[in-house]
Amino acid sequence: MTGKRWQLAHGRHVDLGDRAIVMGILNVTPDSFSDGGQFDAPARALEQARRMTAEGATIIDVGGESTRPGAAPVSAEEEQDRVLPIIEALAAESKALISVDTYRETTARLAVAAGAHIVNDVWGLQREPGIGKVAAETGAGLVIMHTGRDRDKLPDVIDDQLLFLRRSLEIAREAGVGSDQIMLDPGFGFAKDADENLDLMARFVELSQLGYPLLAGTSRKRFVGHVTGRDAAERDAGTAATSVILRLQGANIFRVHNVAINMDALAFADAMLARNANLPGR
């Protein structure tokens, strides 16, 4: 969990160590599952980004196309019209790290040119492998996410993670992406039912065998509602509980809607990790 540095575009980096890193979700879309339409106007989006950084977010993840099941696809041009002005404005006014949530090579390249430091690909380079080339050429941090969509999954959740992510890592290596640029995301909620998500949480530590830092994106997901009985907008406390569980199992970065509650929860997880590390005999 400690001692790694995630290299990003524009000469930036994130040190992964004793403190969990929070990535705030900024959906500039009309139809995202829990906050669609709240931040699709540029002024509201920038205000939300400022709020999240003030609450402790290190990274702002800007997305212009909803990835919820059944969401209507948008064109690359519409996605870019949504995200590029926000990225440019954030880069001009803030020291916060900026991530673009996209699976499109063209959007990724334009976003990094506009000031983004990270490309977050929910298809793990397996829809548009050129994302890897963008990361290699620009030095951008690359989040490679697992998905079960549009493919036959293996019955064991970890076996399927390893199968998919190893293929994605092969694509990244072939493109010339440095190992210190890569972050893996197991893709909670992406073509996974409640039991599969809970099994993935219970066995999360097994993903460490891949040798890369890990991002957890459980925020307000349906399986959190399955456990808590809460609607999407009321799942922040449940999300914070998942963040603690996953931090204790080795997750480094947490992609969330509600920054403040997760910062508090993760502060306790970090305190316990530090305490355990200092116990006699450890």
N, C-alpha and C positions, 0 to 999 in steps of 0.2 A: 504493500500500500504506500510505502514511503520511497523517497529517493528518485522518483522519475520526473522528467521534465517533458511536457507536451509542447512541441515546437509548432508555431503558428505563422501565418503570413505577416508581412510588414514588420518583421523583426521582433515579434512578440512571442511570449511563451506563458505557460502555466506550470508552476511547480506543484506536483502532486505529493502530498505528504501528510502532515499531522492534521490538516484542516480539510473538511469536505468542501467542495466547490459547488456553488449553486448556479444553474443556468435558468434564467427566467424566460418563459414562453411568451412570445409576442406574435399572436396570430393576426395578421392584417387581412383577414378574410371575413366574408359575410356569413359563413356556414360552418365554422369549426364547432366541435360537439359541445363545448361548455362555455365558450366565450365568443362565438361567432357574431360579428357585427359590432362588438364593443369597441374594437380598436382599428376598424378599417379606415377611419378618417386619419390623415397624417397627424393632425394636432393631437388627437386622443392617443395615437400610437406612441408618439414621442413623450407625452405626459406619462403614460404607463411605463415606458422604458426608464424614465427618470425615477419614477416611484420604485421600480424594482432594484435599480442600482443603489438608491438610497437605503433600501432595506437589506442590502448586502449581496445582491447578485453580482457575480464576477463576469458573467457572460449573458448577453441578450440574444436569443435565438429567434430570428425573424422568418416567418413562414407566410407564403402567399397562396398556398393551395391546401385546402383541408384534406387530411388523410383519414378522416373517419370513414367507417364502412358505408358504402353507398353514396359518398360525396360526389357531386358532379365535377368532372375534370375541367381544368381551365387550360387555355393555351399558354405557351411559353411567354408570349407577348403580354398577356394579362398578368401572369405571375410576376414578370419583371416590372410592369407598371406599378404593381403593388409594393414590391419589396425594395427596389433600387432607390427610390427617393428617401425611404426611411433609413436605409443603410447609409446613404450619403450624409443625411442630416445627423445621424448618431455619430458617425466617424468625425464629423466636423466639430461637434460640441462635447464629446465625451471621451474619456479614456477607457470606457468599458470595452471589453472584447465583444465582437459581433460575430454571430454565426448565422449562416443562411440555411434554412431548412428546404432543401430542394433535391430532386433526383435528376435534374436536367443539366447537362454539360454547359450549355450556353448561359443559363441563368447563373450557374456557379461561377463561371469565368467573369461575367459582368459584375456579379456581387463582390468578388474579391477585388476587382479593379475599383469598385465604388468604396471599398474600405473594410469589407468583411475579412475576418481572420480565420474562420472555420467554415467548412462545408459539412453539413449534416445530411447524409443520404439515407433515406428510409428504405431504399432498395439495395443497400449494401454493394453498390457498383454493378449489380447484376441486371439492371435495366438500361442504364447508359454508362458503360464502362469508361467512357471518356472523362467522367468525373475524376478518375484516378489520374489522368493526364493533367487535369487542371491543378490538382493538389501537388503533383510532382513539379510542375513548372512554376507554381506560385509560392510553394512552401506552406500552403495553407494546412491547418489542422484538418483531419478527416475523421468524421464519425461514421463508422461502418455499422449499419443496423441490420439485424436479422429480421426477416419477415417470413411468414408462412403463406403469404398470398400468392395465388396463381401457380401453386406447385404442390406436389405430393410430399407430405411431411413424413419423417420417420416417427414411429410410435413413441419413442423415448425422447423427452424434451431436450435433454442434454446432447444426445446423439445427433438430433436434428440441428441444434445450435452449432455443433462442431462441424458437421457436414457443410452447412451453409457458410459459416464464417471462414472456414479454411479456404473455400472457393473464392470468397471475396478477398481474402488476404493474398491469394495467388494473383488475382487481377491487379491488386494494388502494387504488389512487388513487380509484376511485369511492366507496369506503367512507370516504375521508378520512384514510388512513394517511399520515403524514409520510414523506418519502423518507429522513430520517435515522433512522427506526425499522426500516428494512428490511435484512435480511441474506439473501443467496441461497445455496442449497445445491443442487448439481447432482444429488444423489441417487444416489451410487454404490451399485450393487447392486440398485436398485429397478427390476425388469424390464429389466435390462441383463446381457448375457452377458459372459464374461471379456474377449473382444476389444473389446466396446463400452466396458467400464470402462477398459481400457488405452488405447484411443483417446481417451477423455475425459480421462484423466490427461495424455497426451501433448499434448493441445490445450487444456488447462485455461486457459491465458492468454487464449484467445480469448473467454472469458466476461467478461473485463473490459470489453468493449464495452458491456455493459448498464449500467455505471456504478455498481454497488453492491458493497459488500464481500461476500466469499465465505467460506462455511463448507465444510469438507471432512469427510465422514463415511465413512472407509474402514475403520474399525476392525473387524478380524477378519472382514471380508467374504469371501464365497466366492472372489472373484477373487484375493484375497491368498493363499488356499490353493491356487488353481490355479497360481500362479507359484511358491510356496514348497514345495508338497507337504505343508503342515502342516494338522492339524485345527484347528477354530475356536479352542480354548483355547490353541493354540501359535502364534498368528499375530501376537503383539505386536511382535516384531522386524520382521516384514514390514510391519506397520502403520506402525511408526516410519519405515521407509524411504519409504513413500508420503507420510507427513507432510512429510518433508524435501523430496521432489520437488515437492509441491504448494505448500509455503511459498515455494520458490524461484520458483514461477510465479504467486505473488500471493495465495494463500489467507491469510485472517486468523485464522480460528478453526478448531480441530480437535476434533471430537467423538470421544472415545476411551474405551475400557475401562481401559487401563493408563496412568494419568497419568504415573507416574515415568519410564518409558522414553521416552515421547513428549516430556516436558519436556526431557530430556537431548538427544534428537535435534534438537528445534527450537531449542535454545540454540545448537547448531552452525550450523544454517541461518541464524539471525539474525546470528551472528557473521560468517558469510560475506557476507551481504547488506550488513552495515555496512562490512566490509572493502572490498568492491567499490565501494561508494558513495564511499569515501574515496581510491580510486586516482587518480593523476594523470590529468587529462583527463576524469574523470567529472563 
